């Protein structure tokens, strides 16, 4: 049984984890908002137990913010604070990949997961078979489209993802690594609750308890279910102590939301969901065995949470490691024609995507072709092209590696189970690498608040006090940490002592905050044609 060379596997992981780690600001939305709380904690501007930004309390769990703040406090003297925070979460993503590999390795070694022996011998060794399937699971996780952006953010959901993968390993390793599995369960479930997903921790804990109680854990110790139940109880106590319980029921039984959920499942879980369905069909007589029941239970809990929250992609992300494990068990049963179809689809799709990125890069640098250059200018106004020989060299190396992989995969080589997922995984890694090298400058300009803050700074002097009631948290964080302003985001405009006011308005008309305020400027947000950031100054008479 041929295994994926370790060096190649490490290069796959490096090409997936490292791009996007360097050379960019926190991006709009949850990434920027979470960073604001982390750096305020690290700099001592707010409490560890009740962190705030511009007076706004944190609306998610505090554990992920503690982690980012700790890395900022330790590393920011020698590196940028945003990079220090991202290093912590890059470690969590790496640990998720490792736990997915070892989970599949443990489950594939169980007796029920082993292939039938040949009549005259010659079948693969158990450990070689398990390693080949584990390689396939890791490639399936890297190939998942839903993990691409969310897996590279500094948000609480990445801590939840890591905790779910550790839990899955603990449930699968109860027989061979009993003591470590106990620690993993007792740690991961409270960690999941402390990072903002207590209901999912309770659900996954109940599934694990029931499966091991019913002896679906194969050769797992008979009392292991007690440890899972104890971890579930600890997660409930942790959620109560940190006050992470929240009602997030947004599901409505209507055709529009059902269609949106189906669309989300189809693209977010691709291509793992297709292989997972094939696994459930081909192994349908063995659904009670641990190599199917354990990951399937985790997937169902995550999907139920996603549906209950009205189609939350961040809840669905927790299903990806378990879905990758299920996808790996489809590989021994794939027909050659199916494998070839996956290969050719991957070749055409990712080659076209990579070619498009190269065309956009050339247009940004030279202005030709004119239409892609105009589109970039519209999405990232005031952007000036920057040439980086290092990033260009990395992109060229990645493209050459992709062409070599295509040639190698379409050649005649010894068949290996994981080969069907090499091109999907490497294609996703290539596209992410090209985006984070060739297109990072215009993308960072469009997704960061830096250019907007620089335009606001033309009207507002440094160190001024800005009132920003109703402004999104991410923009408040940008005003504080990119502009250096003192921001009050909780006091209404009529009661604030600040001399300047920032508010978000529709493009068509100005919503004047009342008498005593004079409009200074209205700035369009990058990538947004409708939302305008308006800056007002208190008149002298009003003051």
Secondary structure, 3 states (H helix, E strand, C coil): CCCCCHHHHHHHHHHHHCCCCCCCCCCCCHHHHHHHHHHHHHCCCCCCCCCEECCEECCCCCHHHHHHHHHHHHHCCCCCHHHHHHHHHHHHHHHHHHHHHHHHHHHHCCHHHCCCCCCCCCCCCHHHHHHHHHHHHHHHHHHCCCHHHHCCCCCHHHHHHHHHHHHHHHHHCCCCCHHHHHHHHHHHHHHHHHCCCHHHHHHHHHHHHHHHHCCCCCCCCCCHHHHHHHHHHHHHHHHHHHCCCCCCCCCCCCHHHHHHHHHHHHHHCCCHHHHHHHHHHHCHHHCCCHHHHHHHHHHHHHHHHHHHCCCCHHHHHHHHHHHHHHHHCCHHHCCHHHHHHHHHHHHHHHHHHHHHHHHHHHHHHHCCCHHHHHHHHHHCCCCCCCCCHHHHHHHHHHHHHHHHHHHHHCCCCCCCHHHHHHHHHHHHHHHHHHHCCCCHHHHHHHHCCHHHHHHHHCCCCCCCEEECCCCCHHHHHHHHHCCCCEEECCCCCCCCCCCEEEEEEECCCCCCCCCCEEEEEEEECCCCCCEEEEEEEECCCCC
